[in-house]
Amino acid sequence: MKNNTLQRPQQIREIYLVRALAIIGVIMVHSTSGVVAAFNPDSSLYGVYNFLNIFFKFGTPTFIFLSSFVLFFNYYHKPLTKERITSFYKKRMLYIIIPYFIFSFLYFAMTATVQGYASTGEMIRAFVMDFLTGKAYTHLYFVFISIQLYILFPFILMFLKKFPKVTKHTIWIGFVLQWAFVLLNHYYWQYSLKGSISFSYMSYYFLGAFMGIHYQQIHDYLIVTKEKLFSKKALVWIPLWAIWIGTSAGHVGVWYATRANGAMIDSKIYELLWNVHTFTSALVLMQIAYWLYRNLHEKVLNVMIHLGVVSFGIYLIHPILLLIARKVLVTSDPILYHVSVAVMFLFALIGSWIIVGNIMKFKESWVLFGPKPKNPYVPSSKKEAYQAS
């Protein structure tokens, strides 16, 4: 395969816009999870809450896709040396293990009093087990999965560099690996925490590998314009959008049927709709990000890019703000109830954004939220920035 190292951009700013959209999706799902569980299904607004809770589930899969995309974009076209692999493990483990440990301990401490452990020894054993399985708090499974994928990355990278022709097949390989795990677990292993196992997300991981490796060839497909709607690229876009809309509607629909009407549907149907919905969402979000980059004012872009920069930190701390909001925003008034849900979402998003943004001004913030990127913001001339990227 032709090496395009010299032509590749040093930084893809659009990725931060995708991260911004993904973290909004995560907080939307978490903000509405309690509503769909407790709200009256006969209410005319139940369908709205169900839509918000299911449609926005693209957040975590998109983050996994982006992590893989960045890794393969940065490493595939460089020589693979022992020093580079050692440096990779050192940096990745340092920047993710330490924050993961700190927040696992924090959330475990928050819930320890509710659990009522009989002794200190039992509590320590419980924490160690939660830390090793990503169970210290519900959202930390994503960080636990990321650690697994970082461990796997050098081995997958070595294989793909040795057999470059395989890189063209990584998308279907990812689906095969993921669904082999899903089906084996469904029929044989029946491990209840499969969502904390990296093989549950292989389709997103290998999609990121494909796009990171072949970015030069597929870059133009991410840029949607009116003129290109009548080109060959539309033969890719239109089926993508059709599948995205169809599976998104289907995913929302089956969950509404289950929650509101008690319908019993094969669990593999939920899994398939979730997989295709969120897989295509990652691609559509990339296209939206490129459109936003071209059309938004620089100041608005930089605000969204900042949200993307701090998104990992927001992911880690937003459940604390949601917990506070749920304690404070209690009302029996039906109108105020809907207002409280919106306020809860905004409080978790904006509050976390402010907290993480201010903490990341300090050099030592990597201990909590990982490293800061090097000047990802758009300069005064957006056109020059776009051409450079």
N, C-alpha and C positions, 0 to 999 in steps of 0.2 A: 504493500500500500504506500502511496506517495506520502511523504512526511511534509506536513504543512506547518511545522513549528514556527517558521519565520513569519508566516502570514497570520497566525492566530493572535487574537487580541489578548492583552495582558490581563484584562478584567472585563467581565460581562456584567454591566450594571443592571441590566434587566432582571437578573436573578434576584436582586434585592426586592424588586417589585413583586415577584412571584412569592417570595417569603412573606412580604407584607400581606398579600392576599391570603396566603395559607394560614397565617396566625389569626387573621380575622375569622377564617373558617373554624379554627380550633376553638376560639373563645365563643363563637356563636353556638357551636354544638354543646359546649359545657354549660353555657348560660341557659339553654333551653332543655337540658336533659331532665332537670327536676320538674319542669312545667309539663312535659309530655307524660311523665310518670304519674303526676298528681292531678292534672287538669281534667275537667269533665269532657270525655270524648264527644258528648252530644253538643258541645258548644260549637257555634259557627266558626270560631277562631281556632279550633283544635287542629284543623287541617293546615292552617298557617304555621302553627308551632311545629307540627310534624314535618312540614316542608323545610323549615329553617334547621331543624335538628338533623335531618337526613341529608338534604342537599349539600350542606356545608361539611360533610364528613371527608372531604378531599384534603383537609389540612395536613394530618400526619402522613398519609401516603405521599403527598407532594413534597414534604420535607425530606422523606427518605429518598425520593427520586432526585431532588436537588443535591443532597449530600453525595450521592453516587455520581451525578453529572459533574460536579466540581472536582471530585477525586480523579475521575478518568480524563477529564479535560486537562487537568494539571499534570498528570503523571504518565499517561499512555505514550505521549510523543517525546518523552525524555528517556535517556539511558537508565536502565534499571540496575543500580549498583547496591552493594551491601550497605554502604554508608547512607544511601537514600532511603532504603527500607528501614534501617535502624532509626534514622531521623524521623521518618513517618510515624513509627510506633511510639517513639518518645514524645513527640509533639501531640499526637492525637490522644494518646492515653492520658497524658498530663492534662490536656485542655478539656477532656470530657470525664475522666474518672474522678478527678477532684471535685468538680461541680456536682457530679452525680452523687458522690458520697455525702457532700455537705447537705444537699437538698433531701436525700434519702433520710439522713439523720434528723433534719428539721421536721419533715412531715411525719416521720415515725414518732418523734417526741410529741408532736401535736395530737396524735391519736392514741398514744400509749395509755393515757389515763382512762380512755373509754374502753380499752381492751381488758384492763384489770388483770395484769400479769401477777402470778402468785409469788414470784421472787425476781431478784435482779438477774440471776442466771437465766431464768426463762425469758426475760425481756431481752437480754443480750443475744440469746440464741434466735429469738424471733426476728430481731433486727438483722442479724447476719443472713438469715434465710431470705428476708425481704430484700435485702441489698443484692443478694446473689440471684434473685429471680425477678427483680424490677417491680416488687409489690409494695414498696414503702408507701406509695400513694398511687392512685389510679392512673395518672398521666405519665408517670416516670417510666412506663414500659417503653416509650419511644426512645429515651436515652439508653435504656438497657439494650434495645435492638440496635441502636447506633454503634454501641460498643462491639456487639457481635459482628456487625458488618465491617467495622474497621479492622477487626482481627482477620476477617476473610479476605479483605481487599488485596493485600499483596499477592496472595496465592492466585486469586482470579486474574489479577493484572499480569502476573508471570505467564499464566496459561494463555491469555489472549495475545500477549506479545509474541509468544512462541508460535501460536497458530493464528495469525492475523486474519485469515479467511473466516474464522469463526465469528469475528466481530460483527459481520453482516447478519448473523443469525441470533444475536443475543436476545432480541425481543421475544421470539417464540421459545427460546430456551428458558427464559425467565418464567414464562407462563407454565411451561412443563414442570419445572422444578417446584414452583409454588403449588400447583394443583396436585402434583404427586404427593407433596406433604399434606395438603388439605385432605385428600381422599384417604391416604394411609392413616391419618389421625382420626378421621371420621369413622372408618370401618374397623381399625385395629387398635391404635394406641389410645385414642380418646383422652388425650391430655387436655385438661380444662383451660390451661393458660396458653393456648397456641398463639394467641395474639402477642405474646412476649417472646416468640421464637422468630428469628430473622427470616426463616424460610416461608413464613406467611406473607412476606412482602417482596419476594424475589422478582416478580414481574416489574415492579417499580425500580428496583435496584438495577436490573439489567436494561431497562429502558434508559436509565441514567447513563449506564455504560455505553450503550449504543450512541446516544446523543453527544456524550462527552468526547468519544473517539472520532465520530464523524461530523463534528460540529460544522466544519468548513463546508461540507457537502449539503447539509440540511438547514443551514442558517437561513437561507432565503425562504424556506418553507414556513418559517416562523413569522415572517413579516407579511401581514395580510393587508392588501390595498385593493381599491376598486378596480384598478387596471388588471391586477392579477386574477380577479374573479373569472376572467375569460381566458385564462392560460391553463396549461397542463397542471399547474399547482392546485387548481380548484378540484381536480380529480382526487386529490388527497384530502383537501380541506372539507369538502362537502360530505363525504362519507364519515369523516371524523366527527364533524358537528352533528350529523344525524344520529350516529351511535351514541354520542355524548348526551344529546337531548333525550333520546329514547330510553337509555338505561338509567339516566337520572330520574325521569318520570316513573319508570318501572320500580326503581329502588324506593322512591318516596311512596309510591302506590302500595307496594306490598307491606310496608311498615304501617301505613295508615289502615290497611285492611286488618292487620294483626292487632294494632293497638285499639282501634275504634270498634272493630267488629268481631274481634277474637278469632280471625281466620287462622287456620293451621296450614303452614306452607313448609315444604321441605327446606331444611336449613341450608342446603347447597344452593338453592335459588337465591336466598339472601346473600350468600357469599359471592355468587357469580355476579349479581347485579351490583353489589358494592365494589367488586374488583374492577369491572368494566367501567362503571360510573366514575370511580376515582382515578383510574388509569387514564381515561380520556380527559378527565378534568385537568390532570397535570399538563397535558399537551395544550389544551385550550387556554389554561392560565398562562403558559409561556407566550402564546400568541397575543393574549390580552396585554401582557407585560410589554411586549414590543410595541403594541399599538399605543399604550400609555406613554411609553418613552418618547415616541415620535410626536405626540399630540398635546401632552400636558405642559404647562408652564414650568420653567426650571425650579421655581420655589416650591410648587406643589410636588414636583418629582422628588426633590430633595427631602421633603417631609415624608413621602412614602418610602424612599430609600432608607431614611433613618429608622422607620418602623421595621423594615426588613433587617437592618443591621442589629437591632435590639430584640429581634423576634425570638431568639433562643432564650434569652433572659425572661422575656414576657411569658414564654411557654412554661418556664420553671416556676415562676412566682404567681401567675394569675389565679390559681386555685385558692390561694390565701385570701385574695381580694374578693373572690366569689363567695367564699365562706363568710367573710365579714358582711357582705351585701345581703346574703340570705338571712343573716341574723337580724339585720337592721331593717331591711325592706319587707316588713310583714304587714299585710293589710287584707281585710275582708271585703273591701270595696272592689267590685269587678272592674271598674274603669281604672282605678289606681293600681290594680294588680298588673294590668298590661303595661302601664307606665313603669312600674317597678321592674318588670322584666327588661325593658329597654334600658333603664338606668343601671341595672345590674350588669348588662353587657358593656355599656359605655364605661362604667366604673372599673370593671376588670381590665378592659382594653387600655383606656387612657391612664388610669391609675398605675398599672404595671408599666406602661410606656414611660411615664414620668419618672418612676422609681428607678427602673433599669437604665434609662438614659442618663440620669444624674450619677448613678453609681459607676457607669462605664466611662465617665470623665476621668476616673482615677486609674493610674497605671496598674494597680493591683486587682482591678475588677475581673481579670481573667480567671481568678480563683473561683469566682461565682458563675461567670457567664461565658468563659472561653475568650479567645483572642479577638481583638478588634480588627476589622479589615483596613487596608491602607487606602485612605481617601476614596471612598466609593461614590462620592457626590458629584453631581453634574456641574461642570464649569459654566461660565457665563454664556458661552456659545454652545447650545445644545446640538446644533448640526455638526459642529466639529467633533463633539464627543461621540455622536452617533456614528460618524464616519470612521472614527478611530477604533470603535468597538466592533 
